[in-house]
């Protein structure tokens, strides 16, 4: 009888091993497939994102393309002199960049949240999807097309001024006016990207427990109270996360958008750090100083992300990464 029990135990172990081995082989095969699928993307990321970081060494050299990086003389921090010598062009670009950063952080960033709240309040699902599709459609247009559309609409010979002239009304000069350039840029960013940003907030709103709304309605809470005490606290985490990520890219305020419209308004009103780097490096040939400015901008962005993430931890939020 004892032998029978041992034989049964051995048979059970062999059958268990026989079952586990195919499962392990299946998991191993699946993992190999996933790794194989991820190799091209990882390779492209390394080649085009991380390897070019080595080129930042030209920020510390008097780099000339026909000489090469190795043969270019080392100049230390000389290329960073724009930080302390009061370079007027750099200071003008820095001021314009900071103004656009603040304006877009105050006006552009919260708008997708407001649109998402309005769309979420609509009762009809078809109407909600239609409006959402119409709103985020401009995101897929290039800046060349967006700028052309605004010129055709608001330019001196555009549809708006043509209508005003036909009705004996004074023209509105918007395109090419330096004083209105920052307002124009902000309007273009809102029209192009605000609808796309609503997707994230709508996804977060879909995760809010509907029983909380029902319970609050039973307790007599009105719409504003439900918005303030249920909806907004539920979106606080994703809002802080997006804000932290936006801070990391805060000093990049739209190179392509600005360079396409810089000619009519001039550099004083339109020059930002990205265009200053382009005009000095690519056009002016001062590669070392332009690389130094780009490196400083990247370091500031990293510091802003780390600082904002630490601040998020103090408020009990996860942020981009945990402690």
C-alpha positions in Angstrom: 0.0 0.0 0.0 2.9 2.4 0.9 4.5 1.7 -2.5 1.2 2.5 -4.2 1.1 5.9 -2.5 4.7 6.7 -3.4 4.0 5.6 -7.0 1.0 7.9 -7.1 3.0 10.8 -5.7 5.7 10.3 -8.3 3.2 10.1 -11.0 1.6 13.3 -9.8 4.9 15.1 -9.7 5.8 13.9 -13.2 2.5 15.0 -14.6 2.8 18.4 -12.9 6.3 18.8 -14.3 5.0 17.8 -17.7 2.3 20.4 -17.5 4.7 23.2 -16.2 7.4 22.7 -18.8 5.1 23.6 -21.8 3.9 26.6 -19.9 7.4 27.8 -19.2 8.4 27.2 -22.9 5.3 29.2 -23.9 6.2 32.1 -21.6 9.8 32.0 -22.8 8.7 32.0 -26.4 6.2 34.9 -25.7 8.9 36.9 -24.0 11.3 36.3 -26.9 8.6 37.6 -29.3 8.1 40.7 -27.2 11.8 41.4 -26.9 12.2 40.9 -30.7 9.3 43.3 -31.3 10.9 45.9 -29.0 14.4 45.7 -30.4 13.7 48.0 -33.5 12.1 50.7 -31.3 14.8 50.5 -28.7 17.5 50.7 -31.3 15.9 53.7 -32.9 15.5 55.4 -29.5 19.2 54.8 -28.7 20.5 55.9 -32.1 18.4 59.0 -32.4 17.8 60.1 -28.8 20.8 59.0 -26.7 23.7 58.8 -29.1 23.3 62.4 -30.2 23.7 63.5 -26.6 27.4 62.9 -27.1 27.4 65.8 -29.5 26.9 68.2 -26.6 30.7 68.2 -26.2 30.8 70.9 -28.9 29.4 73.3 -26.2 32.9 73.2 -24.7 34.8 73.5 -28.0 35.3 76.0 -30.8 33.6 73.7 -33.2 33.9 74.0 -36.9 32.2 71.5 -39.1 35.0 71.2 -41.6 37.5 70.5 -38.8 35.5 68.0 -36.8 34.7 67.5 -33.2 38.0 65.8 -32.3 40.2 68.5 -33.9 38.2 71.5 -32.7 40.0 73.2 -29.8 38.7 73.0 -26.3 37.6 76.4 -24.9 36.0 75.5 -21.6 33.1 77.7 -20.5 33.8 80.4 -23.1 30.7 79.4 -25.1 28.6 80.0 -22.1 29.6 83.6 -21.8 26.1 84.7 -23.0 24.9 83.8 -19.5 27.0 86.6 -17.8 28.1 89.1 -20.4 24.6 90.5 -21.0 24.2 89.4 -24.6 21.2 91.5 -25.7 20.0 89.1 -28.3 20.0 86.2 -25.8 18.3 88.3 -23.2 15.6 89.3 -25.6 15.1 85.6 -26.6 15.0 84.6 -23.0 12.4 87.2 -22.0 10.1 86.3 -25.0 10.5 82.6 -24.1 9.5 83.2 -20.4 6.5 85.4 -21.4 5.2 82.7 -23.8 5.8 80.0 -21.2 3.8 81.8 -18.6 1.0 82.7 -21.0 0.7 79.2 -22.4 0.9 77.7 -18.9 -1.9 79.9 -17.6 -4.2 79.9 -20.7 -3.3 76.9 -22.9 -2.8 74.2 -20.3 -6.1 74.4 -18.4 -8.3 74.7 -21.5 -8.2 71.0 -22.4 -9.5 70.3 -18.8 -12.4 72.7 -19.3 -13.3 71.2 -22.7 -13.2 67.7 -21.2 -15.5 68.8 -18.4 -18.0 70.3 -20.9 -17.9 67.3 -23.2 -18.3 64.9 -20.2 -21.4 66.8 -19.2 -23.2 66.2 -22.5 -25.9 63.6 -22.3 -25.7 62.4 -26.0 -22.8 60.1 -26.6 -22.9 60.6 -30.4 -22.8 64.4 -30.0 -19.9 64.0 -27.6 -17.9 61.9 -30.0 -18.6 64.2 -32.9 -17.5 67.3 -31.0 -14.4 65.5 -29.7 -13.4 64.4 -33.2 -13.9 68.0 -34.6 -11.9 69.5 -31.7 -8.8 67.3 -32.0 -8.7 67.1 -35.8 -6.4 70.2 -36.0 -3.8 68.4 -34.0 -3.0 66.3 -37.1 -2.3 69.4 -39.3 1.3 70.6 -39.6 2.3 74.0 -38.5 2.8 75.0 -42.1 -0.9 74.4 -42.8 -2.0 76.0 -39.5 0.0 79.2 -40.2 -1.4 79.3 -43.8 -5.0 78.9 -42.5 -4.6 81.8 -40.0 -3.0 84.0 -42.7 -5.9 83.2 -45.1 -8.4 84.1 -42.4 -6.8 87.0 -40.5 -4.2 88.4 -43.0 -4.5 91.8 -44.6 -5.9 90.2 -47.7 -7.7 87.4 -45.7 -11.3 86.5 -45.4 -12.0 88.7 -42.4 -10.5 91.9 -43.9 -12.1 91.2 -47.2 -15.5 91.0 -45.5 -14.8 94.3 -43.6 -13.8 96.1 -46.7 -16.9 94.9 -48.6 -19.0 96.4 -45.8 -17.1 99.7 -45.6 -15.6 98.8 -42.2 -12.0 99.5 -41.0 -9.5 96.7 -41.5 -8.1 94.7 -38.6 -4.3 94.3 -38.7 -3.5 91.1 -36.9 -0.9 89.2 -38.9 2.5 90.8 -38.9 1.8 93.1 -36.0 4.6 92.7 -33.4 2.4 93.8 -30.4 -0.1 91.0 -31.2 2.4 88.3 -32.1 2.3 86.5 -28.7 -1.5 86.6 -28.7 -1.5 85.1 -32.2 0.9 82.3 -31.2 -1.2 81.5 -28.1 -4.4 81.4 -30.2 -2.8 79.1 -32.7 -1.6 76.7 -30.0 -5.1 76.6 -28.5 -6.8 75.9 -31.8 -4.3 73.2 -32.8 -3.7 71.3 -29.6 -6.4 72.0 -27.0 -8.8 69.4 -28.4 -6.1 66.7 -28.5 -5.3 67.3 -24.8 -8.9 66.6 -23.8 -8.5 62.9 -24.7 -6.4 62.3 -21.5 -8.8 64.2 -19.3 -11.8 62.4 -20.8 -10.1 59.0 -20.1 -9.5 60.1 -16.5 -13.1 61.3 -16.1 -14.3 57.9 -17.4 -12.5 56.3 -14.4 -14.5 58.3 -11.8 -16.8 56.2 -9.7 -20.4 57.1 -10.8 -21.7 56.0 -7.4 -20.1 59.0 -5.9 -22.2 61.3 -8.1 -25.3 59.4 -7.3 -24.6 59.5 -3.5 -23.9 63.2 -3.6 -27.0 63.9 -5.6 -29.0 62.0 -2.9 -27.4 64.1 -0.3 -28.5 67.3 -2.1 -25.3 68.4 -3.7 -25.7 70.5 -6.9 -23.7 70.3 -10.0 -21.0 72.8 -8.9 -20.5 71.0 -5.6 -20.1 67.7 -7.4 -17.6 69.2 -9.7 -15.6 70.8 -6.9 -15.6 67.9 -4.4 -15.7 64.8 -6.7 -14.6 65.6 -10.3 -11.6 67.9 -9.7 -10.1 65.9 -6.9 -10.3 62.8 -9.1 -8.3 64.6 -11.8 -5.7 66.1 -9.5 -3.2 63.3 -10.0 -3.3 63.4 -13.8 -3.3 67.2 -13.8 -0.2 67.4 -11.7 1.5 64.7 -13.9 0.8 66.6 -17.1 1.9 69.8 -15.5 5.2 68.3 -14.5 5.8 66.9 -18.0 4.9 70.3 -19.5 7.4 72.1 -17.2 10.2 69.9 -18.6 9.4 71.2 -22.1 8.4 74.7 -20.9 11.4 76.5 -22.6 10.5 75.0 -26.0 7.6 77.2 -27.1 7.2 76.1 -30.8 10.2 76.5 -33.1 8.5 75.7 -36.3 5.5 77.8 -35.5 7.6 80.8 -34.8 10.2 80.5 -37.5 7.4 80.4 -40.1 6.1 83.8 -39.0 9.3 85.5 -37.7 10.0 87.6 -40.9 7.1 90.1 -40.8 7.3 90.9 -37.1 11.1 90.9 -36.6 13.4 89.3 -34.1 12.6 91.7 -31.2 9.0 90.4 -30.9 9.5 86.8 -32.1 12.9 85.6 -31.1 12.8 82.7 -28.6 15.6 80.4 -27.4 15.0 77.8 -30.0 15.0 80.3 -32.9 18.1 82.1 -31.3 19.9 78.8 -31.3 18.9 78.2 -35.0 19.8 81.7 -36.1 23.2 81.7 -34.4 24.2 78.1 -35.0 22.8 77.1 -38.4 22.6 80.5 -40.0 25.3 82.4 -38.1 27.8 79.5 -37.8 28.4 79.9 -34.0 27.9 76.2 -33.3 29.6 76.2 -29.9 27.5 79.0 -28.3 24.2 77.6 -29.8 25.0 74.1 -28.4 25.8 75.7 -25.1 22.4 77.5 -25.1 20.6 74.3 -26.0 22.4 72.4 -23.2 21.5 75.1 -20.6 17.9 74.9 -21.7 17.9 71.1 -21.3 19.5 71.2 -17.9 16.9 73.8 -16.7 14.1 71.6 -18.0 15.4 68.6 -16.1 15.7 70.7 -12.9 12.2 71.9 -13.3 10.8 68.4 -13.7 12.8 67.2 -10.6 11.7 70.2 -8.5 8.1 69.9 -9.5 8.1 66.2 -8.9 9.5 66.8 -5.4 6.7 69.3 -4.8 4.1 66.8 -5.9 5.5 64.3 -3.4 5.0 66.9 -0.6 1.3 67.2 -1.6 0.9 63.4 -1.5 0.9 62.8 -5.3 2.9 60.2 -7.1 4.2 62.6 -9.8 6.4 61.3 -12.7 8.2 58.8 -10.4 7.9 57.7 -6.9 10.4 58.4 -4.1 
